[in-house]
Amino acid sequence: MSLRVYNTAGQLVKVLASGRYKPGAYTSVWNGTDAKGRRLANGVYFYALDNGVNRISRKVVLAD
């Protein structure tokens, strides 16, 4: 399972979760930073949840 955040150019900006997880409900919070901890610009980003069989992608707007 992986949960990743991408910019509008399709570039990976942060991996929020990756690995094997037992079935269940989980929560993840993205604080608007990239993989190096730098604050990203306000704008549109996309997150993708991939379990190896299915991939769900949604838009998110980062705003202060």
mmCIF file as gemmi writes it, N, C-alpha and C atoms, coordinates in Angstrom:
data_model
loop_
_atom_site.group_PDB
_atom_site.id
_atom_site.type_symbol
_atom_site.label_atom_id
_atom_site.label_alt_id
_atom_site.label_comp_id
_atom_site.label_asym_id
_atom_site.label_entity_id
_atom_site.label_seq_id
_atom_site.pdbx_PDB_ins_code
_atom_site.Cartn_x
_atom_site.Cartn_y
_atom_site.Cartn_z
_atom_site.occupancy
_atom_site.B_iso_or_equiv
_atom_site.pdbx_formal_charge
_atom_site.auth_seq_id
_atom_site.auth_asym_id
_atom_site.pdbx_PDB_model_num
ATOM 1 N N . MET Axp A 1 ? 0.843 -1.164 0 1 0 ? 1 A 1
ATOM 2 C CA . MET Axp A 1 ? 0 0 0 1 0 ? 1 A 1
ATOM 3 C C . MET Axp A 1 ? 0.891 1.231 0 1 0 ? 1 A 1
ATOM 4 N N . SER Axp A 2 ? 0.486 2.22 -0.756 1 0 ? 2 A 1
ATOM 5 C CA . SER Axp A 2 ? 1.218 3.486 -0.712 1 0 ? 2 A 1
ATOM 6 C C . SER Axp A 2 ? 0.244 4.65 -0.841 1 0 ? 2 A 1
ATOM 7 N N . LEU Axp A 3 ? 0.595 5.748 -0.195 1 0 ? 3 A 1
ATOM 8 C CA . LEU Axp A 3 ? -0.15 6.989 -0.283 1 0 ? 3 A 1
ATOM 9 C C . LEU Axp A 3 ? 0.862 8.067 -0.622 1 0 ? 3 A 1
ATOM 10 N N . ARG Axp A 4 ? 0.712 8.66 -1.825 1 0 ? 4 A 1
ATOM 11 C CA . ARG Axp A 4 ? 1.699 9.613 -2.333 1 0 ? 4 A 1
ATOM 12 C C . ARG Axp A 4 ? 1.026 10.902 -2.783 1 0 ? 4 A 1
ATOM 13 N N . VAL Axp A 5 ? 1.76 12.003 -2.688 1 0 ? 5 A 1
ATOM 14 C CA . VAL Axp A 5 ? 1.272 13.32 -3.104 1 0 ? 5 A 1
ATOM 15 C C . VAL Axp A 5 ? 2.09 13.762 -4.317 1 0 ? 5 A 1
ATOM 16 N N . TYR Axp A 6 ? 1.397 14.269 -5.344 1 0 ? 6 A 1
ATOM 17 C CA . TYR Axp A 6 ? 2.024 14.725 -6.587 1 0 ? 6 A 1
ATOM 18 C C . TYR Axp A 6 ? 1.63 16.171 -6.874 1 0 ? 6 A 1
ATOM 19 N N . ASN Axp A 7 ? 2.489 16.886 -7.596 1 0 ? 7 A 1
ATOM 20 C CA . ASN Axp A 7 ? 2.129 18.224 -8.057 1 0 ? 7 A 1
ATOM 21 C C . ASN Axp A 7 ? 1.404 18.111 -9.404 1 0 ? 7 A 1
ATOM 22 N N . THR Axp A 8 ? 0.999 19.231 -9.964 1 0 ? 8 A 1
ATOM 23 C CA . THR Axp A 8 ? 0.226 19.203 -11.21 1 0 ? 8 A 1
ATOM 24 C C . THR Axp A 8 ? 1.051 18.762 -12.406 1 0 ? 8 A 1
ATOM 25 N N . ALA Axp A 9 ? 2.379 18.757 -12.281 1 0 ? 9 A 1
ATOM 26 C CA . ALA Axp A 9 ? 3.249 18.258 -13.345 1 0 ? 9 A 1
ATOM 27 C C . ALA Axp A 9 ? 3.436 16.743 -13.245 1 0 ? 9 A 1
ATOM 28 N N . GLY Axp A 10 ? 2.827 16.14 -12.231 1 0 ? 10 A 1
ATOM 29 C CA . GLY Axp A 10 ? 2.941 14.701 -12.051 1 0 ? 10 A 1
ATOM 30 C C . GLY Axp A 10 ? 4.181 14.274 -11.292 1 0 ? 10 A 1
ATOM 31 N N . GLN Axp A 11 ? 4.89 15.239 -10.722 1 0 ? 11 A 1
ATOM 32 C CA . GLN Axp A 11 ? 6.101 14.924 -9.96 1 0 ? 11 A 1
ATOM 33 C C . GLN Axp A 11 ? 5.733 14.542 -8.531 1 0 ? 11 A 1
ATOM 34 N N . LEU Axp A 12 ? 6.354 13.494 -8.036 1 0 ? 12 A 1
ATOM 35 C CA . LEU Axp A 12 ? 6.137 13.064 -6.665 1 0 ? 12 A 1
ATOM 36 C C . LEU Axp A 12 ? 6.722 14.102 -5.722 1 0 ? 12 A 1
ATOM 37 N N . VAL Axp A 13 ? 5.915 14.586 -4.773 1 0 ? 13 A 1
ATOM 38 C CA . VAL Axp A 13 ? 6.427 15.562 -3.808 1 0 ? 13 A 1
ATOM 39 C C . VAL Axp A 13 ? 6.579 14.97 -2.409 1 0 ? 13 A 1
ATOM 40 N N . LYS Axp A 14 ? 5.773 13.942 -2.071 1 0 ? 14 A 1
ATOM 41 C CA . LYS Axp A 14 ? 5.906 13.352 -0.742 1 0 ? 14 A 1
ATOM 42 C C . LYS Axp A 14 ? 5.231 11.986 -0.691 1 0 ? 14 A 1
ATOM 43 N N . VAL Axp A 15 ? 5.862 11.068 0.017 1 0 ? 15 A 1
ATOM 44 C CA . VAL Axp A 15 ? 5.269 9.761 0.295 1 0 ? 15 A 1
ATOM 45 C C . VAL Axp A 15 ? 4.753 9.821 1.728 1 0 ? 15 A 1
ATOM 46 N N . LEU Axp A 16 ? 3.443 9.674 1.893 1 0 ? 16 A 1
ATOM 47 C CA . LEU Axp A 16 ? 2.853 9.738 3.226 1 0 ? 16 A 1
ATOM 48 C C . LEU Axp A 16 ? 2.821 8.38 3.903 1 0 ? 16 A 1
ATOM 49 N N . ALA Axp A 17 ? 2.725 7.324 3.123 1 0 ? 17 A 1
ATOM 50 C CA . ALA Axp A 17 ? 2.704 5.97 3.676 1 0 ? 17 A 1
ATOM 51 C C . ALA Axp A 17 ? 3.163 4.997 2.603 1 0 ? 17 A 1
ATOM 52 N N . SER Axp A 18 ? 3.862 3.964 3.042 1 0 ? 18 A 1
ATOM 53 C CA . SER Axp A 18 ? 4.311 2.95 2.109 1 0 ? 18 A 1
ATOM 54 C C . SER Axp A 18 ? 4.641 1.687 2.895 1 0 ? 18 A 1
ATOM 55 N N . GLY Axp A 19 ? 4.187 0.566 2.414 1 0 ? 19 A 1
ATOM 56 C CA . GLY Axp A 19 ? 4.49 -0.685 3.087 1 0 ? 19 A 1
ATOM 57 C C . GLY Axp A 19 ? 3.279 -1.587 3.188 1 0 ? 19 A 1
ATOM 58 N N . ARG Axp A 20 ? 3.397 -2.581 4.033 1 0 ? 20 A 1
ATOM 59 C CA . ARG Axp A 20 ? 2.31 -3.531 4.251 1 0 ? 20 A 1
ATOM 60 C C . ARG Axp A 20 ? 1.526 -3.112 5.491 1 0 ? 20 A 1
ATOM 61 N N . TYR Axp A 21 ? 0.219 -3.145 5.37 1 0 ? 21 A 1
ATOM 62 C CA . TYR Axp A 21 ? -0.659 -2.781 6.479 1 0 ? 21 A 1
ATOM 63 C C . TYR Axp A 21 ? -1.72 -3.853 6.64 1 0 ? 21 A 1
ATOM 64 N N . LYS Axp A 22 ? -2.109 -4.102 7.861 1 0 ? 22 A 1
ATOM 65 C CA . LYS Axp A 22 ? -3.206 -5.024 8.123 1 0 ? 22 A 1
ATOM 66 C C . LYS Axp A 22 ? -4.501 -4.346 7.7 1 0 ? 22 A 1
ATOM 67 N N . PRO Axp A 23 ? -5.515 -5.121 7.307 1 0 ? 23 A 1
ATOM 68 C CA . PRO Axp A 23 ? -6.806 -4.528 6.953 1 0 ? 23 A 1
ATOM 69 C C . PRO Axp A 23 ? -7.351 -3.676 8.104 1 0 ? 23 A 1
ATOM 70 N N . GLY Axp A 24 ? -7.961 -2.561 7.742 1 0 ? 24 A 1
ATOM 71 C CA . GLY Axp A 24 ? -8.522 -1.675 8.753 1 0 ? 24 A 1
ATOM 72 C C . GLY Axp A 24 ? -8.579 -0.253 8.259 1 0 ? 24 A 1
ATOM 73 N N . ALA Axp A 25 ? -8.978 0.625 9.14 1 0 ? 25 A 1
ATOM 74 C CA . ALA Axp A 25 ? -9.093 2.05 8.827 1 0 ? 25 A 1
ATOM 75 C C . ALA Axp A 25 ? -7.846 2.772 9.337 1 0 ? 25 A 1
ATOM 76 N N . TYR Axp A 26 ? -7.313 3.638 8.515 1 0 ? 26 A 1
ATOM 77 C CA . TYR Axp A 26 ? -6.118 4.395 8.867 1 0 ? 26 A 1
ATOM 78 C C . TYR Axp A 26 ? -6.34 5.864 8.52 1 0 ? 26 A 1
ATOM 79 N N . THR Axp A 27 ? -5.575 6.737 9.176 1 0 ? 27 A 1
ATOM 80 C CA . THR Axp A 27 ? -5.634 8.173 8.914 1 0 ? 27 A 1
ATOM 81 C C . THR Axp A 27 ? -4.226 8.674 8.628 1 0 ? 27 A 1
ATOM 82 N N . SER Axp A 28 ? -4.123 9.564 7.656 1 0 ? 28 A 1
ATOM 83 C CA . SER Axp A 28 ? -2.851 10.188 7.338 1 0 ? 28 A 1
ATOM 84 C C . SER Axp A 28 ? -3.088 11.68 7.148 1 0 ? 28 A 1
ATOM 85 N N . VAL Axp A 29 ? -2.19 12.483 7.664 1 0 ? 29 A 1
ATOM 86 C CA . VAL Axp A 29 ? -2.303 13.941 7.544 1 0 ? 29 A 1
ATOM 87 C C . VAL Axp A 29 ? -1.089 14.464 6.795 1 0 ? 29 A 1
ATOM 88 N N . TRP Axp A 30 ? -1.341 15.271 5.766 1 0 ? 30 A 1
ATOM 89 C CA . TRP Axp A 30 ? -0.269 15.918 5.027 1 0 ? 30 A 1
ATOM 90 C C . TRP Axp A 30 ? -0.198 17.372 5.477 1 0 ? 30 A 1
ATOM 91 N N . ASN Axp A 31 ? 0.974 17.81 5.894 1 0 ? 31 A 1
ATOM 92 C CA . ASN Axp A 31 ? 1.134 19.172 6.415 1 0 ? 31 A 1
ATOM 93 C C . ASN Axp A 31 ? 1.567 20.189 5.363 1 0 ? 31 A 1
ATOM 94 N N . GLY Axp A 32 ? 1.505 19.815 4.089 1 0 ? 32 A 1
ATOM 95 C CA . GLY Axp A 32 ? 1.832 20.759 3.02 1 0 ? 32 A 1
ATOM 96 C C . GLY Axp A 32 ? 3.309 20.907 2.743 1 0 ? 32 A 1
ATOM 97 N N . THR Axp A 33 ? 4.109 19.948 3.199 1 0 ? 33 A 1
ATOM 98 C CA . THR Axp A 33 ? 5.542 20.005 2.952 1 0 ? 33 A 1
ATOM 99 C C . THR Axp A 33 ? 5.955 18.922 1.962 1 0 ? 33 A 1
ATOM 100 N N . ASP Axp A 34 ? 7.148 19.102 1.381 1 0 ? 34 A 1
ATOM 101 C CA . ASP Axp A 34 ? 7.676 18.092 0.464 1 0 ? 34 A 1
ATOM 102 C C . ASP Axp A 34 ? 8.492 17.07 1.246 1 0 ? 34 A 1
ATOM 103 N N . ALA Axp A 35 ? 9.165 16.18 0.54 1 0 ? 35 A 1
ATOM 104 C CA . ALA Axp A 35 ? 9.924 15.107 1.173 1 0 ? 35 A 1
ATOM 105 C C . ALA Axp A 35 ? 11.089 15.621 2.023 1 0 ? 35 A 1
ATOM 106 N N . LYS Axp A 36 ? 11.545 16.84 1.75 1 0 ? 36 A 1
ATOM 107 C CA . LYS Axp A 36 ? 12.643 17.424 2.523 1 0 ? 36 A 1
ATOM 108 C C . LYS Axp A 36 ? 12.148 18.351 3.63 1 0 ? 36 A 1
ATOM 109 N N . GLY Axp A 37 ? 10.842 18.409 3.831 1 0 ? 37 A 1
ATOM 110 C CA . GLY Axp A 37 ? 10.277 19.232 4.893 1 0 ? 37 A 1
ATOM 111 C C . GLY Axp A 37 ? 10.051 20.678 4.529 1 0 ? 37 A 1
ATOM 112 N N . ARG Axp A 38 ? 10.243 21.028 3.259 1 0 ? 38 A 1
ATOM 113 C CA . ARG Axp A 38 ? 10.039 22.41 2.812 1 0 ? 38 A 1
ATOM 114 C C . ARG Axp A 38 ? 8.559 22.658 2.539 1 0 ? 38 A 1
ATOM 115 N N . ARG Axp A 39 ? 8.086 23.814 2.948 1 0 ? 39 A 1
ATOM 116 C CA . ARG Axp A 39 ? 6.691 24.199 2.717 1 0 ? 39 A 1
ATOM 117 C C . ARG Axp A 39 ? 6.464 24.387 1.221 1 0 ? 39 A 1
ATOM 118 N N . LEU Axp A 40 ? 5.411 23.77 0.684 1 0 ? 40 A 1
ATOM 119 C CA . LEU Axp A 40 ? 5.088 23.896 -0.735 1 0 ? 40 A 1
ATOM 120 C C . LEU Axp A 40 ? 4.192 25.099 -0.982 1 0 ? 40 A 1
ATOM 121 N N . ALA Axp A 41 ? 4.195 25.562 -2.209 1 0 ? 41 A 1
ATOM 122 C CA . ALA Axp A 41 ? 3.362 26.702 -2.603 1 0 ? 41 A 1
ATOM 123 C C . ALA Axp A 41 ? 1.892 26.313 -2.564 1 0 ? 41 A 1
ATOM 124 N N . ASN Axp A 42 ? 1.056 27.306 -2.275 1 0 ? 42 A 1
ATOM 125 C CA . ASN Axp A 42 ? -0.388 27.074 -2.355 1 0 ? 42 A 1
ATOM 126 C C . ASN Axp A 42 ? -0.745 26.665 -3.771 1 0 ? 42 A 1
ATOM 127 N N . GLY Axp A 43 ? -1.733 25.811 -3.901 1 0 ? 43 A 1
ATOM 128 C CA . GLY Axp A 43 ? -2.15 25.385 -5.225 1 0 ? 43 A 1
ATOM 129 C C . GLY Axp A 43 ? -2.784 24.013 -5.202 1 0 ? 43 A 1
ATOM 130 N N . VAL Axp A 44 ? -2.896 23.433 -6.384 1 0 ? 44 A 1
ATOM 131 C CA . VAL Axp A 44 ? -3.543 22.136 -6.556 1 0 ? 44 A 1
ATOM 132 C C . VAL Axp A 44 ? -2.489 21.028 -6.542 1 0 ? 44 A 1
ATOM 133 N N . TYR Axp A 45 ? -2.782 19.977 -5.805 1 0 ? 45 A 1
ATOM 134 C CA . TYR Axp A 45 ? -1.95 18.788 -5.733 1 0 ? 45 A 1
ATOM 135 C C . TYR Axp A 45 ? -2.876 17.58 -5.882 1 0 ? 45 A 1
ATOM 136 N N . PHE Axp A 46 ? -2.301 16.442 -6.049 1 0 ? 46 A 1
ATOM 137 C CA . PHE Axp A 46 ? -3.079 15.208 -6.159 1 0 ? 46 A 1
ATOM 138 C C . PHE Axp A 46 ? -2.496 14.174 -5.219 1 0 ? 46 A 1
ATOM 139 N N . TYR Axp A 47 ? -3.369 13.372 -4.62 1 0 ? 47 A 1
ATOM 140 C CA . TYR Axp A 47 ? -2.86 12.251 -3.838 1 0 ? 47 A 1
ATOM 141 C C . TYR Axp A 47 ? -3.337 10.97 -4.491 1 0 ? 47 A 1
ATOM 142 N N . ALA Axp A 48 ? -2.548 9.932 -4.364 1 0 ? 48 A 1
ATOM 143 C CA . ALA Axp A 48 ? -2.869 8.632 -4.943 1 0 ? 48 A 1
ATOM 144 C C . ALA Axp A 48 ? -2.697 7.557 -3.88 1 0 ? 48 A 1
ATOM 145 N N . LEU Axp A 49 ? -3.74 6.765 -3.699 1 0 ? 49 A 1
ATOM 146 C CA . LEU Axp A 49 ? -3.719 5.629 -2.787 1 0 ? 49 A 1
ATOM 147 C C . LEU Axp A 49 ? -3.695 4.377 -3.651 1 0 ? 49 A 1
ATOM 148 N N . ASP Axp A 50 ? -2.65 3.581 -3.497 1 0 ? 50 A 1
ATOM 149 C CA . ASP Axp A 50 ? -2.45 2.399 -4.336 1 0 ? 50 A 1
ATOM 150 C C . ASP Axp A 50 ? -2.266 1.182 -3.441 1 0 ? 50 A 1
ATOM 151 N N . ASN Axp A 51 ? -3.1 0.169 -3.648 1 0 ? 51 A 1
ATOM 152 C CA . ASN Axp A 51 ? -2.977 -1.04 -2.835 1 0 ? 51 A 1
ATOM 153 C C . ASN Axp A 51 ? -2.397 -2.212 -3.623 1 0 ? 51 A 1
ATOM 154 N N . GLY Axp A 52 ? -1.86 -1.946 -4.797 1 0 ? 52 A 1
ATOM 155 C CA . GLY Axp A 52 ? -1.293 -2.997 -5.624 1 0 ? 52 A 1
ATOM 156 C C . GLY Axp A 52 ? -2.275 -3.576 -6.616 1 0 ? 52 A 1
ATOM 157 N N . VAL Axp A 53 ? -3.564 -3.389 -6.36 1 0 ? 53 A 1
ATOM 158 C CA . VAL Axp A 53 ? -4.621 -3.862 -7.261 1 0 ? 53 A 1
ATOM 159 C C . VAL Axp A 53 ? -5.402 -2.673 -7.805 1 0 ? 53 A 1
ATOM 160 N N . ASN Axp A 54 ? -5.742 -1.759 -6.923 1 0 ? 54 A 1
ATOM 161 C CA . ASN Axp A 54 ? -6.521 -0.573 -7.298 1 0 ? 54 A 1
ATOM 162 C C . ASN Axp A 54 ? -5.743 0.689 -6.951 1 0 ? 54 A 1
ATOM 163 N N . ARG Axp A 55 ? -6.02 1.739 -7.723 1 0 ? 55 A 1
ATOM 164 C CA . ARG Axp A 55 ? -5.413 3.049 -7.451 1 0 ? 55 A 1
ATOM 165 C C . ARG Axp A 55 ? -6.53 4.079 -7.453 1 0 ? 55 A 1
ATOM 166 N N . ILE Axp A 56 ? -6.568 4.857 -6.382 1 0 ? 56 A 1
ATOM 167 C CA . ILE Axp A 56 ? -7.539 5.95 -6.247 1 0 ? 56 A 1
ATOM 168 C C . ILE Axp A 56 ? -6.749 7.251 -6.206 1 0 ? 56 A 1
ATOM 169 N N . SER Axp A 57 ? -7.13 8.196 -7.051 1 0 ? 57 A 1
ATOM 170 C CA . SER Axp A 57 ? -6.451 9.478 -7.112 1 0 ? 57 A 1
ATOM 171 C C . SER Axp A 57 ? -7.472 10.594 -6.949 1 0 ? 57 A 1
ATOM 172 N N . ARG Axp A 58 ? -7.155 11.589 -6.139 1 0 ? 58 A 1
ATOM 173 C CA . ARG Axp A 58 ? -8.05 12.711 -5.908 1 0 ? 58 A 1
ATOM 174 C C . ARG Axp A 58 ? -7.257 14.015 -5.864 1 0 ? 58 A 1
ATOM 175 N N . LYS Axp A 59 ? -7.958 15.098 -6.123 1 0 ? 59 A 1
ATOM 176 C CA . LYS Axp A 59 ? -7.361 16.433 -6.101 1 0 ? 59 A 1
ATOM 177 C C . LYS Axp A 59 ? -7.486 17.011 -4.69 1 0 ? 59 A 1
ATOM 178 N N . VAL Axp A 60 ? -6.468 17.764 -4.296 1 0 ? 60 A 1
ATOM 179 C CA . VAL Axp A 60 ? -6.497 18.483 -3.024 1 0 ? 60 A 1
ATOM 180 C C . VAL Axp A 60 ? -5.935 19.884 -3.265 1 0 ? 60 A 1
ATOM 181 N N . VAL Axp A 61 ? -6.507 20.869 -2.605 1 0 ? 61 A 1
ATOM 182 C CA . VAL Axp A 61 ? -6.044 22.245 -2.739 1 0 ? 61 A 1
ATOM 183 C C . VAL Axp A 61 ? -5.328 22.645 -1.46 1 0 ? 61 A 1
ATOM 184 N N . LEU Axp A 62 ? -4.085 23.066 -1.611 1 0 ? 62 A 1
ATOM 185 C CA . LEU Axp A 62 ? -3.29 23.541 -0.458 1 0 ? 62 A 1
ATOM 186 C C . LEU Axp A 62 ? -3.426 25.048 -0.396 1 0 ? 62 A 1
ATOM 187 N N . ALA Axp A 63 ? -3.913 25.541 0.737 1 0 ? 63 A 1
ATOM 188 C CA . ALA Axp A 63 ? -4.093 26.982 0.912 1 0 ? 63 A 1
ATOM 189 C C . ALA Axp A 63 ? -3.799 27.334 2.377 1 0 ? 63 A 1
ATOM 190 N N . ASP Axp A 64 ? -3.184 28.479 2.582 1 0 ? 64 A 1
ATOM 191 C CA . ASP Axp A 64 ? -2.901 28.951 3.959 1 0 ? 64 A 1
ATOM 192 C C . ASP Axp A 64 ? -4.143 29.516 4.573 1 0 ? 64 A 1
